[in-house]
Amino acid sequence: MVKPELKIAVVDFSHYEVVDAFVRVLQPVCAELNLIVSEWIAADLRSTGADKAPNVQLHVLPGIGHVPAVHEILVRKDVDLCFFSTIDSEFEGYSAIFSAFNGKKLLVVHNVNFWLAKQRILGLFDVARSPQHRAMLACIAKADAVVVLSGELKAYAFSRYRVGRPIVEFTTCIAREWTGDAPTDDGALHVVIPGQIESKRRDYHAALDSVEMLDRRATEIVLLGRPFDAYGEDVVRRCKLLAADGFKVTWYESYVPQTEFDRQMCGASVILSPVIAGTSFAGVPEQYGASKITGAIPDMIRYRKPGILPGGIPFPDQLRSSVRTYASTDELTEILSGLGGTGVMRGLVEQAENNAAHWELSGVRSRFLAELDSVGITLQPLA
């Protein structure tokens, strides 16, 4: 596909950060960028100004029952290329869109096993797990390419499955030239744990166990995400007890708006993600860093911050000098205690800022356009 002024669409009702990355990368290389999104994603895009470019158009739809409206917008706007950025429901309806839509179709796969893992029958035949999964596999078969969000996911998909379609690597890791709030400079170590508080995602109790061993006057911890279910409520109760005991703890009872998320991340000294390597999506086992990404790594790059991860989580080689890893609560406590010195922290921050340069926007765009070109989709910045 070579066309000087393409009309592009991005469809996503679940992941603001992916839509934002697509806007930053694609807006300068198309005549029109149609964002078909949920109301909450649209609100975050508006709050950060991502919708201000004259060629960006927002189309806000409800989160459920939106498939016919998606197809109507694609036809009415005469879209040439559509990134189906997150599909996590209504798979039969999307399969029908993939059949009817004449433009190029790129399907973003967030959970590799959920999309590709089949079940074996009689030890001989690999078949779809369910009628829903059959529709998912049909979407892949009808797509012009599959998009994954890291090189690790691309390697994993190729090594485990016969995908049958080209795989293109995109990334939400885009280092920002930040002009907002400056990092907090009050002498304390500001530890931020971004993400939803759920038992299958991160071990918050291990993180809080370590915090309890630190100097309460020189440490602040921010749980930057909404709590879910009984586990989330339990973590919040523990935060309240820590606060009553004199610790500096910040938590949120509901969704964290993007502007507040940005503010807290800019003020962070270090990003801690006590992620649990083995997780699942819709009952299908997944592995953080291998079959699905963890959002903490894009956050380290986006905000140019040092990070702390469990030892079993893969991360890019370019971050080796700005990421610390641990294998136990004691090791995590030791790492956090060691960051109290301003010289140590200053050196780590400098490394993080330098390491993030690999993901500055121009480089990310150049690499992604090369990936698209490899599957016959040529995009170039408009004059």
C-alpha positions in Angstrom: 0.0 0.0 0.0 1.6 3.2 -1.2 -0.7 6.3 -1.0 0.5 9.8 -0.2 -2.3 10.8 2.1 -3.8 7.9 4.0 -6.8 8.0 6.2 -6.0 5.9 9.3 -8.2 4.7 12.2 -7.4 3.4 15.6 -10.1 1.4 17.5 -9.6 0.9 21.2 -12.0 0.9 24.2 -9.6 -0.3 26.9 -6.0 1.1 26.7 -5.5 4.9 26.7 -1.7 4.5 26.7 -1.8 2.5 23.4 -4.0 5.0 21.7 -1.8 7.9 22.9 1.3 6.2 21.4 -0.5 5.6 18.1 -1.4 9.3 18.0 2.1 10.4 18.6 3.6 8.1 16.0 0.9 8.2 13.3 -0.4 11.8 13.4 2.3 13.3 11.2 2.2 10.6 8.6 -1.5 10.6 7.6 -4.1 13.0 6.2 -6.6 11.9 8.8 -6.4 10.0 12.0 -9.7 8.7 13.3 -9.8 7.6 17.0 -12.7 5.3 17.7 -12.7 5.1 21.5 -14.6 5.0 24.8 -15.7 8.1 26.7 -13.0 7.7 29.4 -10.2 7.3 26.8 -11.5 10.4 24.9 -11.5 12.3 28.2 -7.9 11.5 28.9 -6.9 12.3 25.3 -8.6 15.7 25.7 -7.0 16.4 29.1 -3.5 15.8 27.6 -4.2 17.7 24.3 -3.6 14.6 22.2 -6.7 15.4 20.2 -5.7 19.0 19.2 -4.0 18.3 15.9 -6.2 19.4 13.0 -6.1 15.9 11.3 -7.2 14.0 14.5 -10.9 13.2 14.8 -12.5 11.7 17.9 -15.4 9.3 17.6 -16.8 8.3 21.0 -18.8 5.1 21.3 -20.2 3.1 24.3 -18.0 0.2 25.5 -20.5 -2.5 24.7 -22.5 -3.0 21.6 -20.4 -0.7 19.5 -19.3 -3.0 16.6 -21.9 -1.8 14.0 -21.0 1.8 14.7 -17.3 1.0 14.3 -17.9 -0.4 10.9 -20.2 2.6 9.9 -17.4 5.0 10.9 -14.8 3.1 8.9 -17.0 3.2 5.8 -18.2 6.8 6.2 -14.7 8.1 6.7 -13.3 6.1 3.8 -10.5 4.7 6.0 -7.5 3.1 4.2 -5.8 1.5 7.2 -7.2 0.5 10.6 -5.4 -0.5 13.7 -7.7 -2.6 15.8 -5.8 -1.7 18.9 -7.7 -3.7 21.6 -10.4 -6.3 21.0 -11.4 -8.0 24.2 -15.1 -8.7 23.5 -17.7 -9.1 20.6 -15.2 -11.2 18.6 -17.9 -12.5 16.2 -18.9 -8.9 15.3 -15.3 -7.9 14.7 -14.7 -11.0 12.6 -17.6 -9.7 10.4 -16.0 -6.3 10.2 -12.7 -7.9 9.1 -14.6 -9.6 6.3 -16.5 -6.5 5.2 -13.9 -3.8 5.6 -11.9 -3.2 2.4 -9.0 -1.3 3.9 -5.8 -2.7 5.5 -6.5 -4.3 8.9 -3.8 -4.6 11.6 -4.8 -6.4 14.8 -3.0 -5.6 18.0 -2.5 -8.7 20.2 -1.9 -7.9 23.9 -2.1 -11.4 25.3 -0.4 -13.8 23.0 -1.6 -17.1 24.6 -5.2 -15.8 24.9 -5.3 -15.2 21.2 -3.2 -18.1 19.8 -3.2 -21.0 22.2 -5.4 -23.9 21.0 -6.6 -27.0 22.8 -5.4 -30.5 21.8 -8.0 -33.1 21.1 -7.1 -36.8 21.4 -3.5 -35.9 21.6 -3.5 -35.3 17.8 -5.5 -32.2 16.8 -5.1 -28.6 17.8 -8.5 -26.8 17.7 -10.1 -23.6 18.8 -10.9 -23.6 22.6 -14.5 -22.3 22.0 -16.7 -20.6 19.5 -15.4 -17.2 20.7 -11.8 -18.4 20.2 -12.8 -19.6 16.7 -13.9 -16.0 15.9 -10.7 -14.6 17.3 -8.6 -16.9 15.1 -10.8 -15.8 12.2 -9.8 -12.2 12.9 -6.2 -13.1 12.8 -6.6 -15.0 9.5 -8.3 -12.0 7.9 -5.9 -9.4 9.2 -3.1 -8.1 7.0 -0.7 -8.3 10.0 -0.6 -8.9 13.7 0.9 -6.2 15.9 2.6 -6.9 19.3 3.9 -4.4 21.8 7.5 -5.5 22.3 10.3 -7.5 20.7 10.0 -10.1 23.5 6.3 -10.7 22.5 7.2 -11.0 18.9 9.9 -13.6 19.6 7.6 -15.5 21.9 4.8 -15.6 19.3 7.1 -16.8 16.6 8.7 -19.5 18.8 5.5 -20.9 20.1 2.9 -20.6 17.4 2.3 -20.8 13.7 0.6 -17.4 13.4 0.1 -17.5 9.7 0.3 -13.7 9.4 3.2 -11.2 9.5 4.0 -9.9 13.0 4.8 -6.2 13.4 6.4 -4.7 16.5 5.0 -1.5 17.9 5.8 0.0 21.3 4.1 2.3 23.8 7.6 3.1 25.1 8.0 6.7 24.0 10.3 8.9 26.1 8.7 12.3 26.6 10.2 15.7 26.5 8.4 16.6 29.7 7.3 20.2 30.4 5.0 19.5 33.3 5.7 19.2 37.0 9.4 18.8 38.1 10.5 15.8 40.1 9.8 16.2 43.8 12.9 17.5 45.6 12.2 17.4 49.4 14.9 15.0 50.3 12.6 11.9 50.6 12.6 8.8 48.4 9.4 8.8 46.4 8.5 5.3 45.4 5.6 5.0 42.9 3.8 1.7 42.1 1.7 2.3 39.0 -1.2 0.1 37.9 -4.4 -1.4 39.1 -4.3 -3.1 42.5 -5.2 -6.7 41.7 -3.8 -9.9 43.1 -3.0 -11.4 39.7 -0.9 -8.4 38.7 1.4 -7.4 41.5 2.4 -8.5 45.0 1.6 -5.3 46.9 2.0 -6.9 50.3 5.7 -7.7 49.6 6.2 -4.1 48.6 4.5 -2.8 51.8 6.5 -5.3 53.9 9.7 -3.6 52.5 8.3 -0.1 53.1 7.7 -1.0 56.8 11.4 -1.6 57.2 12.4 1.9 55.9 12.8 5.2 57.6 9.2 6.6 57.6 10.5 10.2 57.7 12.5 9.8 54.5 10.3 7.6 52.3 6.9 8.1 50.6 5.1 5.4 48.7 2.4 6.1 46.1 0.0 3.3 44.9 -1.0 4.8 41.6 -4.0 2.8 40.6 -7.5 1.8 41.4 -8.1 -1.1 43.9 -10.1 -4.0 42.7 -12.0 -6.7 44.7 -11.3 -7.9 48.2 -7.5 -7.9 47.5 -7.5 -4.2 46.6 -9.6 -3.4 49.7 -7.2 -5.3 51.8 -4.2 -3.4 50.4 -6.0 0.0 51.0 -6.7 -1.0 54.6 -3.0 -1.7 55.1 -2.1 1.6 53.6 -4.4 3.3 56.1 -2.7 1.5 59.0 0.7 2.5 57.7 -0.4 6.2 57.4 -1.8 6.1 60.9 1.6 4.8 62.0 3.4 7.8 60.5 4.3 6.6 57.1 3.8 8.8 54.0 1.4 6.7 51.9 -0.8 7.9 49.0 -3.5 5.7 47.5 -6.6 6.2 45.4 -10.1 4.7 45.9 -11.2 5.0 42.2 -9.8 5.6 38.7 -6.8 7.8 38.5 -7.2 10.6 35.9 -4.3 10.8 33.4 -3.3 14.3 34.5 -2.9 13.1 38.1 -1.1 10.0 36.9 1.4 12.2 35.0 1.8 14.5 38.1 2.7 11.6 40.4 5.0 9.9 37.9 6.9 13.1 37.3 7.4 13.4 41.1 8.7 9.9 41.5 12.2 9.1 42.5 11.9 5.5 41.3 9.2 3.2 39.8 8.6 -0.1 41.7 6.6 -2.8 40.1 6.3 -6.0 42.2 4.8 -7.7 39.2 3.9 -11.4 39.4 5.5 -13.2 36.4 2.8 -15.8 36.0 -0.6 -14.4 35.4 -3.7 -15.1 33.3 -6.2 -13.5 31.0 -9.7 -14.8 30.7 -8.5 -18.1 32.3 -5.6 -18.5 29.9 -2.1 -18.5 31.5 0.2 -15.6 30.4 3.8 -14.6 31.3 4.6 -10.9 32.0 7.4 -9.8 29.8 7.1 -12.8 27.5 3.5 -13.3 26.3 2.2 -9.9 27.5 3.9 -6.6 28.5 4.0 -5.1 31.9 3.1 -1.4 31.9 5.9 -0.5 34.3 8.6 -0.7 31.6 6.9 1.8 29.3 6.4 4.0 32.3 10.1 3.9 33.2 10.9 4.9 29.6 8.0 7.4 29.2 8.9 9.3 32.4 12.7 8.6 32.2 12.7 7.1 35.7 14.8 4.3 37.3 13.0 1.1 38.0 12.8 -1.9 40.4 11.5 -5.2 39.2 11.4 -8.8 40.4 14.3 -10.8 38.9 12.3 -13.0 36.6 10.8 -10.3 34.5 12.4 -9.6 31.2 13.2 -6.0 30.2 15.1 -4.3 27.4 18.9 -4.5 27.5 19.0 -0.7 27.1 17.7 -0.3 30.6 20.2 -2.5 32.4 22.0 0.3 34.1 18.8 2.0 35.4 16.8 -1.0 36.6 17.5 -2.9 39.8 16.1 -6.4 40.4 15.3 -8.4 43.5 14.5 -12.0 44.4 13.1 -11.6 47.9 11.5 -9.0 50.2 14.8 -8.7 52.0 16.6 -7.8 48.8 13.9 -5.3 47.9 14.3 -3.7 51.3 18.1 -3.5 50.8 17.7 -1.9 47.3 15.2 0.7 48.6 17.4 1.5 51.6 20.4 1.9 49.4 18.6 4.5 47.3 18.4 6.9 50.2 21.7 8.5 49.4 21.4 11.4 47.1 24.6 10.5 45.2 23.3 7.0 44.4 19.9 8.3 43.4 21.3 11.1 41.2 23.5 8.6 39.3 20.5 6.3 38.7 18.4 9.1 37.5 21.1 10.2 35.1 21.3 6.6 33.7 17.5 6.4 33.3 17.4 9.7 31.4 20.2 8.6 29.1 18.8 5.1 28.6 15.4 6.5 27.5 16.9 8.3 24.6 16.6 5.0 22.6 12.8 5.5 22.7 12.6 9.2 21.7 9.7 9.8 19.4 11.7 10.2 16.1 13.4 6.8 16.6 10.2 5.0 17.6 8.4 6.4 14.6 11.3 5.5 12.2 11.5 1.9 13.5 7.7 1.4 13.3 7.4 2.8 9.8 10.2 0.3 8.8 8.2 -2.5 10.4 5.1 -1.5 8.4 7.1 -1.1 5.2 8.2 -4.8 5.7 4.6 -5.9 5.3 3.8 -3.6 2.3 2.4 -0.6 4.1 4.4 2.5 3.3 3.8 5.6 5.4 5.9 8.8 5.2 5.7 12.2 7.0 3.5 14.6 5.1 5.2 17.7 3.8 
